[in-house]
Amino acid sequence: MSFFLSLVSFLTSIFRPSRRRVRVLMYHKVAAQHSDGLTVNVAQLEQQLIFLKANGYEFITVAQLKSPSLLPPKSVLLTFDDAYLNNLEYAYPVLKKHQARAVIFVPTAYVGKSSSWDTTAEPLLSLAELRSLDNAVFELGLHAHTHQNFKNSSLLEIRQELTQNLAFFEENQLPFVRALAYPYGGRPKDARTKQKMYDLLQEMAIDYAFRIGNRLNSWPVSNVYEIQRLDIRGNDSFQMFKNKVKWGKWF
């Protein structure tokens, strides 16, 4: 029964004519040649962007989501989690070359430091580097202050994380979009607590929040705090990438 319901939901989203389709791609690291679960290499990223453009997909920004009727029919939002230095070193030249846009979600307690949550920590963008980013290519967004997984967090902890996250951007006069990517894709398990988190996000004037989910979004989306992203992995084949972009997760 669950398979049947999932298939019906999928087909409904495909053939719903009054809504745009928004694909949100989730990246983390970009390397010169190496690739793994969280890392695509330069050649992979370029191949993916060429495919998207050749097949009529158009790159959008978070800011454009506020005007659903103006979104291209085949909209793609590129997102990068954690603000790795390699996003500037390796992703930026490829994005610039192909006139792509992307949003980087920043865990602000770690700006200028390294990713302690990784098995092997990697350097993250400094404040000066965040300031230097080409705003014709990059938007900046929220990724909690200390990269905390909200799955088991209290509402007080979530409020503190987001308050500090917002304060960093505001105190440093760093332009940003009021969009959050949940670290690890985690949200409270309890339905009542999750709803209170949604209420908190609305209270704090956060416009959107992104999870994982690996499904396509019909836009306007039914819940702006549960926007799904396609997990782009460096150890997936190019055919897998094409299937994810075209169909998302079927079941």
Secondary structure, DSSP 4 states (H G I P E B T S, - for coil): -HHHHHHHHHHHHHS-TTSEEEEEEEE-EEESS--BTTEEEHHHHHHHHHHHHHTT-EE--TGGGG-GGGS-TEEEEEEEES-BHHIIIIIHHHHHHTT--EEEEE-GGGTTSB-TTSSS--BB--HHHHHHS-TTTEEEEE--SS---GGG--HHHHHHHHHHHHHHHHHTT----SEEE-GGG---SSHHHHHHHHHHHHHTT--EEEEEE---EEES-S-TT-EEEEE--TTS-HHHHHHHHHH----
